[in-house]
Amino acid sequence: MKNASVPHYFNVFPTGSIPVPVCIGDLPMSEYSVSEYIRTEEVASYMASTPMVPGAIILRNQKAIGIIPRHKMFERLGRRYGVELFLRKPIIDMARELQAELFTLKSHLSVNLAVKLALSRDQNHIYDPVVVEFEYGKLQLLDMYVLLLSQSQLSNNLSGVVSSLNNIEMMLANVNANPINSLDLIMESLSNVVPFHHACILLRSRTDSEMITHKFISYQNDPLDRNSVYKSVLSMNQPMVLEDVRMVPAWSNWDTPQDTRSWLGVPITETASQVGLLSLSRSTFSPFTNHEKEIALVFARYIDKLLDNFAHQLARRRHFEKKYIHEP
């Protein structure tokens, strides 16, 4: 029996898991670019040996002047006189023949917006790769297949959010559940619907016995007491979005990477008193939406419930130790 072919997305994402990108700049892309004078046969040879490259960016004086879509180039070379007419000619001749559109998008755009813009192109160019421009001028080429695949994954994640919430609620309903496992599930589910580059659950300091050790949790009083942005989130008891932290004079990088651009802070409360906040940051100018803010608030409440469960576990343990161990 012949083996089934490996799905194409496994070539792009070898683990089979499609990560959730904050923006299109997070997607796998190609950096392959060539001078307008390079011979077509060299480009064809490179692409033949590198099947995941969706095309080439054509440069003139280090500036993009066109693209060569992989599928269109091989299609034209395979037609009558294609090899004779173009293979030994400069790649710019092939570009003029294909009339491919140089379509550029900024790297910080969301996947959904990028798909909408890319699909607004003329139907003859709708599946041509997209040139992605990064903040400091770097250009890369994004395969439309990768872009559409990522949008599909985002849609699947949103449609599955109810199932994820049900699983979290079931786990939290068991007050004896392992808090580490519960927090892993909460943060993984959150990242699927509110993608971020960095996350931190900043809580007030406690005794060692009251602390949950987890990669996302940090116990510190100073940031919560001295950072004016954090204090605003806690005093208003409302989520806060900073579209670009560089435009906020009061911003300081407490427990966030130095390259943070967009930030979302959500208060975590416990019995009507603030105990900390959920800090989500993005290293690109990709502001959190109101919808994402509301979703993050739901997950912050789950974190609050997890902390409450952990406190009850400690109380029961201490009661047991006092009653059955320490008493004569």
N, C-alpha and C positions, 0 to 999 in steps of 0.2 A: 504493500500500500504506500502510495506516495505521501511524503510528509507535507502538511499544510505549510504554506509560506508564512514567514514571520511577518506580523503586521508592520507596516512602514514606520509607525510611531516608535517602535522599539529601536529603530536606527537613530532616531532623534533623542529619545529618552530610554537608554538601555535598561534601566531598572523596571520599566513598564509603568512607573509612576510619573504622572505629569504634574510637576510642581505648579503652585499657584503664583503667578507673577504679580508684582505690584504694578508694573508698567511694561511696555513692550521692550524697554531696554534690558529687562531681566531674561528675555527669551534667548534661546540659542540662535546665533547668527553667524554669518560668514564675513571674514575680513578680506576676502579675495578681491583685489583691485589691480588693474593693469593700465599701462600707458596706451594711448590711442594708437601708437605705432607698432605695438607688438603684433606678430603674425597670428592669424586666426588659428593656425594649426597648433601653436603653443597653448592657446587658451583651451582648445578642444581636447588636447592631450591631458592637460591638468584636470579638467572637469571629468574626463573619462576615468581618471585614476582616483578622483575624489567625489564619489557619487552624492554626498550630502551637501555639496556646494550648489546653491540654487541659481548661480549666475556670477557675473563679474561686474564690478563698477569700473567704468572707463574714466581715466583721469587725464586732464591736460593741465600742466603746471600745478599739480597736486589738488586740483579742483575737479569735482565730478561733472562730467558733461554728458553722460549717458550710461546705460546698463545693457548687458547682454543676458537675457533670460536663458537659462540652460535649455529648457525644452524647445524653445523657438530656434535656438542655434542649431541643435542637432536635427531638428525637423527640416530646416532649410538646407543643411549640408546633405541630408539624405534624399533631397529631391533632385531632379534632373539638372546636371551641370553644377550642382552645389559645390562639390569638392573642387572642380576645375576653376570655378569663378571666385571662390572665397578663401580656400584653405591657405594659400600662400600670400594672401593680401593682408594689409593691416586690419586689425579688428574693427577700426572705425568704419570700414566699408561694410562689414557685416551689420554694424549698428544702424547704418543708414538704410540698409535693406530691410531690417526687421522693424524699424521705426518704433522701437520700444520706448515707453514713456519713463522719463526720470521722475519718479514720484517719491517725494521725501517727507517723512514724518519725524517729529521730535521724539526722542527716546522716553520722555516722561509721560507720554500719553497712555491712557488706560487701554487694555486690550479691546474692550467693546467699542470705544470711540475709534480706535485705529482700524478695526474691521469695517465700521460704518464708512469711514473716509476712503479706505482702500477699495471697497465695493462700489463706490460712487464713480470710479473711473470708467472710461469707455469699455464696452464689453470685450473689445479685442485685446485689452491690456489688463483685464480684471484679475487674472491669476499670475501676472508678472510679479517678481519679487519687489519688495519695498525697500528703499534706502532709508536707513534710520540714522538720524543725526544726533549725536550725544552733545552734552552741554559744552564741551571744550573742543568741538569741531570734528571729532572722530566720526567716521562713516562706516557703517556695516550694512550688510544685505540680509534682509529677513524674508524667508520663504513664506508665501501665502499659506501653504499647507500648515506650517507651524503656527501661524497666527490664528487660523481657523480652528485648529486642533485645541489651542489654548482657550479660545472662546467657548468651545464645546465643553471643555473641562470645567470652566467657570460656571456654565449653565447647569451642569450635572451637580456641582457642589451646592449651588443655590437650591436646586430642586430637592437635594438630600438633606437640607439643613433641619427640616422637621424631624427626620429620623435621628439625626445627630443629637438634637435637643432632647428627644425622648430617651435616648441611651444615657445621656448625662443625668437627666432627672431620675431615671431608674437607679443609677449608681449612687446618686446623692441621697436617695430615699433610704439607702442602707447606711445608717450612721456608723457602722463598723467597717465600711469600705476603706481600702487603702487610699489615703489622701494623695499619694504620689501618682498612683494610677488614675485617679479621678482628675487631677490637675493636668496630667498628660493628655487625657481625652478632651478636656475643656480647651486647652491651648491649641491642640491640633485642629479641632473643629473650628475654632475661631479663625485660625490662619487660612482655612479653606474658603471663608466667606468675607473676611476682612484681612486681606494680605498685608504683611508688614515685613520690614527688613530686620527690625529689632523689637523685642518686647521685654518688659520688666514689670513685675508686681512688687511695688515698693510698699513695705509695711513698717509700722512702728516697731522699734526694738522690743524684744521680750526676753524672758529667761530662756536658757538653752533648752529646757524641757518643753517649752511652748513653741519652739520653732519647727517649721516644716522645711527640711533641706531639699531644695529643688532648684534647677538651673535658672528658672524664671523669677525666683523669689529673692529679694534683697531686703534685709532688715536694717533700716537706718532712720534715725529721727531728724538729723540735720536737714536733708533735702525737703522733707515735709514741713519743717518749721521755718526754713529760711528762704526757700525758693518761692518767689512771689507768684509765679505761674501755678505751681503746685498748690499753694495756699488758696489761690482763687478757685481752683477746682473743688477743693475740700470745703471752703466756706460757702460756696453756692450750692454744693452737693449736686453739681450738674457736669456732664461731659463738656470738654472744651477742645476745639480744633484750632490748631495754628497752621495755616496754609503754608507759610514759609517762616521758619523760626528766625531767619536772618533779618526779617522785617520787624521783629519783636525785641525792643531794647532790653526788656526784663528777662529774656530767655537766657538760661545757662544750662550747660550740658551735665545735668545731674543724672547719672545712670543711663545716658543715651550716648551713642557714638558721636564723635566730633563732626562727622559728615551728615548729621541729621538735617533734613530740610522740612519735611512735613511731620506734624506730631498730633497725636490724639491722647488726651488724658481722661480717664473715667474714674470717678470716686468709688472706693470700696468701703461700704459701711457695715457696721456690726452693732446691732441693737441701738440704732439711731445715732451712733457716734462714728465718726470717720476713723478708720484704722489705716488707710492707705489709698493708693491709687494704682490703676492699671495704665501703664505707659506704653504706647505703641508708636513707633517712629519709622519713617521712610527716608532713605538717603537721596531720593529724587524729589523734585517738585511735583508731587502727585498727591494733592490734598485729599484727606478723608472726606467722604460725602456724608450728608445728613443720614442717609440710609445706613451707612457703615457705622456711624456714631450710635444709632439706635440699637444696632445688632451688638456692638461692643458693650453697651450698657446691660443687655441681657446676660452676656457672658460674665460681666463683672458681678452680677447678682449671684451667678452660680459659684464664682470664686468666694463670695461672701458666705454662701451656704456651706461650702467646703470648709472654710475656716471655722464656722459655727460647729460643724460636725466634729472637727478635730478638737475643739475646746471641750465638747461633751465627752469625747473619748478620754481626754486627759482627766476630766472631773471624775468619771467613773473609775478610772485606774487609781487615782489618788484615794478615792473612797474605799476601794477594795484593799489597797495597801494599808490604809489606816485601820480598817476593821479586822483584817485577817493576818496582817504581817507585823505591824508595829505594836498592836495591843497584845498584852500578855494573855 
